[in-house]
């Protein structure tokens, strides 16, 4: 599967021309939740899937642009669009929409004009995806999966008060960040005091919500707190080194969709390894290992064609082509690293 990420504010990769008149509407119902993102690195990034007749289906890339992607981001509560994503793959389920044409003011993708559903694959097997601003971040932690919880509202970042803050709340924050399970819910500005707005107070999550903003809480900005009560989280780290000679060498595995996935060695080099070594707290990269140097592992999923500049703070922030099934009939070689420092810091 090929994944291309085109970032705003650069010009969109796809033509803004649309081939269907604005009055041509799809038959999707706007009355029910009808959209999700899959195979992305967060809940606000991935391939677009729409629900119709109780079946999930794909959206073709033809005609897809930043305006269409922006409608998806808003519908999902993910803020503003940052780019379109292009997936080259076989369709996931049905193909429900093609040649989508949104005006930009729609509240859901179902309200946009589009062509009819297809029985064959999309043109050139290209499917639509989006990348949106994340509405949550973790600050002052030792890695991308720990820190003070901050949420984005009205284009301003603010903190979350720790009144009633517990593990179900923290679990939602961990999930929204694309991290593993929650380890602990931190209180009393454990990761330092924030500044500015305190956006959320009395958060009461069941633990199953997709985003923190979907949990019950006081209205935005309504609180009786100070920044000494800022909430934080410690989540399971989404990256590990396996079957190496020490804690700072081994096969690279990333946590994705509740399972550990290997990393393919296509294009794997020292820039990629440098990001991994730094992310796990192991200093500089010494070697980038290919050809399943540390063994094949047992993962059925593979993170494919990783391409890092070398300055990224996490492997999941590097460009990559998506997730492939690594079946026993077509086992692909995986990547590994050897890092300089044998003194990994743990959370």
Secondary structure as UniProt FT lines:
FT   STRAND          2..7
FT   TURN            8..9
FT   TURN            22..23
FT   STRAND          35..42
FT   TURN            43..44
FT   STRAND          45..52
FT   TURN            53..54
FT   STRAND          55..60
FT   TURN            62..63
FT   HELIX           66..75
FT   TURN            76..77
FT   STRAND          81..88
FT   STRAND          94..97
FT   HELIX           109..111
FT   HELIX           123..125
FT   STRAND          126..132
FT   STRAND          136..140
FT   TURN            144..145
FT   STRAND          146..153
FT   TURN            154..155
FT   STRAND          156..161
FT   TURN            163..164
FT   HELIX           167..176
FT   TURN            177..178
FT   STRAND          182..186
FT   TURN            188..191
FT   STRAND          197..200
FT   HELIX           212..214
FT   TURN            220..221
FT   HELIX           227..229
FT   STRAND          232..235
FT   STRAND          239..242
FT   TURN            247..248
FT   STRAND          249..256
FT   TURN            257..258
FT   STRAND          259..264
FT   TURN            266..267
FT   HELIX           270..279
FT   TURN            280..281
FT   STRAND          285..289
FT   TURN            293..294
FT   STRAND          301..303
FT   HELIX           315..317
FT   STRAND          323..325
FT   HELIX           328..330
FT   STRAND          336..339
//
